[in-house]
Amino acid sequence: MGKEAGAGFRDAHRDQSSLLAPLEKRLLLWFAHHMPAWVSSDLLTILGFLGMCMAGVCYWMASWDRRGLLGAILCLIVNWFGDSLDGTIARVRNRQRPRYGFYVDHITDTFGSFFLIGGLGLSGYMAEWVAVGMLLLFFMLSIQSYLAAYAIGTFQLSFWRFSPTEIRVLLIAGNIALYLRGPMAHLFGRQYRLFDVGGVIAIAGMAIMLVYFSIRNTITLYNAERLP
C-alpha cells in the first residue's frame, strides 16, 4: 500500500540561489560528512524546530530581561543548524524520504514561525500589528511556494537572493544592535523602534514578492496549458 501511495510522485526541483547559499552548502556538507551515525535527519528536524520555538520564548523573556535577546541568538543558530542540515544529511547518506521530509520540514517551520514571530510581538521591541502583518505575509508567501511546487514542480527556497538563512543573520544583527544600543532607531528625524522599521520593510518586501511570483507563476501555467 505504501508503494502504491507513492507511485508517480515527482519530487520538486529545489531553487536555492540566496546570497549565502554557496558558503552555506560547503559548510553543511562538511557537517553532514562529520556527523556521528546516531545523528539522524529526524533528530535534526526536531532540534531546528525546538530552536525556533525557544527563540520565540527568549524574545518574550526579553520583555523584562534584555539578556533574552542573547538567548534568541543562540536559539536561532541552533535552528539554522537543525533546519538546514536535516535535508543535507539525508541526501549525503542516501536516506531521502521526499514526501515525508517535505511535509514534516515545512509543517514544523509553520509552527516554529508562529512561535518566533509571536515572541517578537510579545517582546516589547516590536508592535503587535507589525508582528501579525509579518506572520500573515510569511504564511501567504509560503502557501504560494507550496502551490508552485505542486503545480510547476519547482520549490523556491529563496526569493531574490534572500532565504531563511539571510533572515536569521539579519535577526541576529538586530538583536546585537538592540542589546548594545537600545530599541530605538532614528529615521527621517523621528524615532522608531528598530524592529518595527525592520518588520515594516519585511512586510513590504514579502508583499511585493507575493504579488510578483503569483503573477509570474500564473502566466507560466497559463502558457503551459493554453486552451485551443
Summary of the structure (lengths in Angstrom):
residues: 228
radius of gyration: 19.1
end to end distance: 38.8
largest distance: 65.7
contacts: 677
relative contact order: 0.13
helix: 72%
strand: 7%
